[in-house]
Amino acid sequence: MTSIFQHRGYFLAVGLLAATASCSSTAFAADIKTCAKTYTIGFSHPVGESQFAIALKKKVEAAGEKQGCVKVLLDNTQQSNLESQRATLESWVTRRVDAIVVLPVEATALDGLRVQAQKKGIKWLTYAGATKGSDGSVGFDNVQSGDLVAKDALAWVKQRYPNGKITAAVTTLTPLKGFAGRWEEPLKQFKAAGLPVVSQQDCATQACGMQIAEDTLRQHPDLRVFIGINDDAALGALRAFKNAGIKAEDTYIAGQDGTVEGLEAVKQGGAYRASAAILLDDLAQSIIDNSLAAITGKGRTNYQTAVELGTLRNPQRLDALIAQYKD
């Protein structure tokens, strides 16, 4: 990965967050605690209905409150609705917020708005990775996420089905190109391993995950591997496999994000075997830290949170990932 990104998540996991934080919010915390100015930060996520986005927004609000002198604004965009997202962002530009952190439904469609915001002195940061023209970025390694679940799935297939004769499904979300590693890695690795992918469709909700799995099982009764772009899609597929009466020991389902429901499903054992989990607290804090760094000119403006695979092979760490949602 490019050197502008630092994986703070690793240090968080071993208790060294304080050391890395010295390069971000603590560098200017003393300057703003007096609240001579309250900074307004808007955060826009295009799939606001997802479990992960809901949890993340709460964490971002809490991080802003803990930082002090920060007001967080959240949008209500769902199902990657460009017009809804644009309307919210336009309102933030009109009121001259200090910074906007956004995962664009379509980057080129919002480029003019980015320029308009920056001309007004608003800092524009992109979520899920750096983009050209932005003032900073926050995110996580989607290639690493896809790689983790792909390798884990193939290791399971090699053990459970040494002679092959099964198929796989992978969900995508093609409008959000920054997430492509989540499906491109499984597709690439499954192809190289000779595991046929018989379904490749956009889906990020439990409803469509269940529908896709049901439809695919009817057409391909040998479907035994399902990789969701997120935990929502994978959890929907889990219900479909259960309803079809397919034994858990014969199935591999994995999600990405590490939502509490996804991680709890992993903990229960059975077909839901893994979730590529983002360190949620670290990501939320970076949204505040990087925005303030861009606004004040003090601190790091580009940052990437680590991803790790939650499985029953490490139950203690799995419990720690679940505990992120208990605060």
N, C-alpha and C positions, 0 to 999 in steps of 0.2 A: 504494500500500500504506500501511497505517497507520504512523505515524511512530515507533512503538515499535520497529520492526524496522530494523536497519542492515545494508546489504549488504557485509559484510566481505570476501566473496569477490572483489570487484573489486580491492580493495587487495592482497589476497594475490596476485592474478595479476600485479600490477606491483611486487611486492616491498615493500609497505608494511605488512605484517602487524604489525610491531612497534608501529607507531603506534596501531593500533586495539586491540591486545591490552592496552594500558595501561589500558583501561577495564574489563578483565575479570580474568583470573587474576592478572596481575602486580600488581593493586591489593592483593591480600592474600597473594601468594605467600610473602613474607617471614614472615608471621604463622604459616603452617602448616608451613614447612619443618622446624621443630623437632619436628614430629609429636607435639605435646602431645596432639593428637587425630587419629585417622585417620578420614576421612569415607568412609562407605559409600554408593555410588551404584548403584542398580539401573536397568538399561536393558532395556526390553521392546519388541520389534518383532514384530508378529503374523505376518509372512511371513518367518520366519527361514530358510526354505529358499532364498530368492532370493539370487543372487550378490551383489547390492548389500548386503543385510543382513549376509551373512557377512563381507564385506570391511569394512563399517562397524564391526561389533562388534570386529574385530581392532584397528581404528584407535582405537576408544574405549578399549580396554584399554591400548593403547600410550600414549595421551594421559594416562590416569590414572597410569600408571607414571612418565611424564616429569614430570608435575605434582608427584608425591610426596605421601605422606600421604593417598592416595586408593585405596580398594579398589572395583573395579568388579564388579558382579554382572550376569550375563546370563541371560536366560530361553531356553527351548527351544521356544517357541510356533511352530507352523507352520500354513500353510493357514488363517490367520485363525480358529483354534480358540479360541472365547471361554472355554470351561471350562479349557483348558490355561493360557491367559493369566491368568485369574482365580486359579487355584491358585498360580501363581508369585507374583503380586502379594500375595495373602493371606499367603504365607510371608514376604515381605519386610516387610509391615506388622507381623506377629507379632514378627519379630526387631528391629524398630525401626531400619531403615536410616535414613540421614540424608536421602536424596532418592530419588525415583523419577521416571524419565523414561520415558514410555509413549506409544505410539501405540495407543489403545484399539481393539479389534475393534468394540466398540459402546460409545460414550461414556456413554450413559444407563445401561447395564447396570453400569458401573463407578463411577457417580457416588457411590453409597453408600460404596464402598470408599475413594474419594478423601476423603470427609468423615471417615471413620474414621482414615485415615492422618494427615490434617492435625490432628485432635484429639490425636494422639500426638506432634505436633511434626515429622512427616515432611513435607518439601517435595515437592509433586506438580507436576511439569512435564510438559507435553504435547509430543509429537514431531510434526512436520509442521504446526505452527501453533498459535496460541493458542486456548484454550477457556475458557469461563466457569468461574470458580472455581479455576483453576489458579494456582500460585505463579510460573509462568514458562513459557517455551516455547522450543523450538528447531525449526528447520525450513528449508524451502526454498520457493520460489515455484512452486507447481504450475500456476497459471494461466500464468505465464511459460513454463513447460516445455511445456504444451500448445500455447500460442501459437507458440512457436518451431518445433515440428515441423509444425504445421498450415500455417503460412505457407511453410515450406520445401517441403512436399509440394505445395502448390498452385502454387508457382512452377515446380516441376518438371513438373507436369501441364500447365500452360499452354504450356510449351516442347515437351514430348514429345507431348502429345495436344491440340493446339489446337482440335480439333473434338469433344472430349469422348469419349463412347462407351466409358467405362471405369467401374468401380465401386470402392468402397473398403470396408475393414473396420477397425473400431476396437475394441480391447479395453478393458474397464472393470474396476473392482473396487469395486462399489457399496457393500459393507459399510464401506469406508474412505472416508467422505465427505470427509475432508480432502484427498484426492487428486483430487477431482472435476474440477478444472481440467485435468487431464491428458487426460480424454476429452471434457469439455464443450467445450473450445476447438476441437478438431478437428471434433467433430460440428456445432457452430455454424458454423464457417467453411466446412466442406464443403457444408453445406446452402445457405449464402448464395452459394457459387460454383457450385451446381448439380451437385456431385459426389455421386452417390447412395451412401449407406452401406448396404450390404446385410447386414452382420453387426455386431452390437453385443452382445458377451458378456463376462461376467466371466472374466478369465484373467490369471495372473501367473507362469506357468511355461512352460518350453519345450515340455513335453508337450501342454498344452492349446493353446498357440499353434500348434503343428504341426497338431493335430487340427482346430482351427477353420479354419485356412487350407485344409486338405485338403477339409473338408466344404463350405466356401464356394466353392472353385474348381469343385467338381462341380456345384453349383447355379448358379453365376455364373462361367462361364469367362472373363468379361471383367474379373475382379478383378485390379487391378494396383497398388493402394495399400493398404498394411497399416500401421496405427499401433498399436504396443503400449503399454500403460500402463507397461511397463518393458522393459528389453532382453531379459529372459528370454522373454516372450511373442513379441516380434518375432523373436528368433533361431529359435524354433520355427517361425514362419511362413516364415522364410528357407529352412529345410530343405524345407518343403512345396513352395515355389515351384521350388526346384532339382529336386526329385523329379518335379515335373510337367513339367519340361523347358521352363519359361517363361524366355525370355531375360532376362538381368540388365538389359540396357539398356531393357527394356520395363516394368520394375518399380521401384516406390519402397517401401522398407520402412524404418521408423524406430522406434527405441526411446527410452526415457526412463530416466534414472538415470546413464548413462555408466559402465556396468560395463566391466571390462577386456575381456571377451569381446565385448561390444557395440562398443566403440571399436576393437578389433582388426578386427572385421568391417567397420567403416566404412573402416579403413585399407586393407583388401584391395581395396577398390573393388567395383563391381558393384551388386547390388540393395539392399544395406544401406547407405543413403545418409547417415544422421544418427542421432545420439543426443543428447538433451538432458541434458547432464552436470551433476551436482551436484559442487561442489568438496568432495571427500571428506574431506580433512584438516581443512578449515575446519569442516565439519559435526561431525566427531568431537570437535574441540577445543571447540566451542560446547556440546556435551553436558556436558563436564566443567566448563567455565567457568560456564555458566549455573546449573548445579546448585550449585556452590560459592557463587555470588553469592546464590542464594536462601537457602542455609544460613546464610551469614555476614552477609548484609545489605550486602555490599560488591560493587558491580559491576552489570553489566547482566543482567537475568533473561530478557529477550525478545530474540530474535535470529533473523535469517533469512539463510541462505547463498544466494549467487547461483547461477543456473543459466546455462549457456552451451551453444550448439549445437556439437557436435563433427562436423566434416565434412572432406572432403578438400580443400575450398577453402582451408583453413588447416592444412596438414600439420604445421607446427611446433607450433601450439597443440594439435593432435590428439595429437601425441607427448607433450606436457606433461600432458595429461589422462590418458593411459595410464600415464605415469610415477608417478601417484598410487598405483598398485597395486604398484609395484616396491619400495617401501620395506620 
